[in-house]
């Protein structure tokens, strides 16, 4: 059985769950992730740990404040929707 499809920068992905590590995070951080679950974002890149960078600002900035909010998330919490061209 093949493993999960590899996610690359430029791919469109859906956040499918809130990472379990955020259970003790500040309420504002959890709220951002709650708003993002089920939504589709383009992967901007990856950090040195392999976490995907998602610019969630267009969705959450007006709801939680801030400007150009970004989240970093493990790829196990992402589902590829559309591969980059």
C-alpha positions as a Python dict, from the first residue, in 0.01 Angstrom:
ca = {
    (1, 'X'): (0, 0, 0),
    (2, 'X'): (152, 336, -99),
    (3, 'X'): (226, 596, 166),
    (4, 'X'): (84, 947, 177),
    (5, 'X'): (148, 1167, -123),
    (6, 'X'): (452, 1391, -77),
    (7, 'X'): (368, 1758, -30),
    (8, 'X'): (580, 2019, -206),
    (9, 'X'): (605, 2399, -201),
    (10, 'X'): (334, 2541, -426),
    (11, 'X'): (90, 2255, -363),
    (12, 'X'): (-259, 2338, -245),
    (13, 'X'): (-340, 2156, 78),
    (14, 'X'): (-626, 2125, 324),
    (15, 'X'): (-561, 2140, 698),
    (16, 'X'): (-741, 1829, 822),
    (17, 'X'): (-685, 1854, 1198),
    (18, 'X'): (-535, 2066, 1473),
    (19, 'X'): (-193, 1931, 1574),
    (20, 'X'): (-212, 1754, 1909),
    (21, 'X'): (91, 1953, 2029),
    (22, 'X'): (-130, 2264, 2039),
    (23, 'X'): (-341, 2134, 2329),
    (24, 'X'): (-150, 2358, 2570),
    (25, 'X'): (-98, 2650, 2333),
    (26, 'X'): (-248, 2994, 2396),
    (27, 'X'): (-618, 3023, 2311),
    (28, 'X'): (-547, 3268, 2027),
    (29, 'X'): (-315, 3017, 1858),
    (30, 'X'): (-570, 2737, 1889),
    (31, 'X'): (-839, 2971, 1749),
    (32, 'X'): (-631, 3037, 1437),
    (33, 'X'): (-595, 2664, 1375),
    (34, 'X'): (-967, 2605, 1443),
    (35, 'X'): (-1054, 2861, 1175),
    (36, 'X'): (-815, 2696, 930),
    (37, 'X'): (-930, 2333, 964),
    (38, 'X'): (-1102, 2228, 643),
    (39, 'X'): (-969, 2526, 448),
    (40, 'X'): (-732, 2509, 151),
    (41, 'X'): (-400, 2696, 143),
    (42, 'X'): (-92, 2705, -80),
    (43, 'X'): (230, 2574, 76),
    (44, 'X'): (476, 2865, 75),
    (45, 'X'): (774, 2655, 183),
    (46, 'X'): (918, 2443, 462),
    (47, 'X'): (1131, 2507, 769),
    (48, 'X'): (1434, 2303, 875),
    (49, 'X'): (1205, 2061, 1065),
    (50, 'X'): (987, 1990, 761),
    (51, 'X'): (689, 2195, 880),
    (52, 'X'): (486, 2345, 597),
    (53, 'X'): (442, 2722, 590),
    (54, 'X'): (84, 2831, 522),
    (55, 'X'): (-15, 3196, 480),
    (56, 'X'): (-353, 3205, 651),
    (57, 'X'): (-379, 3583, 671),
    (58, 'X'): (-655, 3631, 414),
    (59, 'X'): (-878, 3404, 623),
    (60, 'X'): (-788, 3490, 981),
    (61, 'X'): (-646, 3844, 991),
    (62, 'X'): (-988, 4013, 1010),
    (63, 'X'): (-1113, 3758, 1264),
    (64, 'X'): (-824, 3743, 1512),
    (65, 'X'): (-623, 4053, 1431),
    (66, 'X'): (-273, 4087, 1306),
    (67, 'X'): (-140, 4112, 955),
    (68, 'X'): (-33, 3836, 720),
    (69, 'X'): (-72, 3557, 978),
    (70, 'X'): (124, 3243, 900),
    (71, 'X'): (111, 2897, 1055),
    (72, 'X'): (369, 2620, 1043),
    (73, 'X'): (231, 2268, 1052),
    (74, 'X'): (352, 1910, 1015),
    (75, 'X'): (255, 1756, 681),
    (76, 'X'): (72, 1470, 858),
    (77, 'X'): (-205, 1724, 927),
    (78, 'X'): (-234, 1821, 560),
    (79, 'X'): (-413, 1664, 265),
    (80, 'X'): (-293, 1749, -85),
    (81, 'X'): (-575, 1899, -290),
    (82, 'X'): (-386, 2011, -601),
    (83, 'X'): (-21, 1965, -699),
    (84, 'X'): (182, 2268, -802),
    (85, 'X'): (227, 2315, -1171),
}
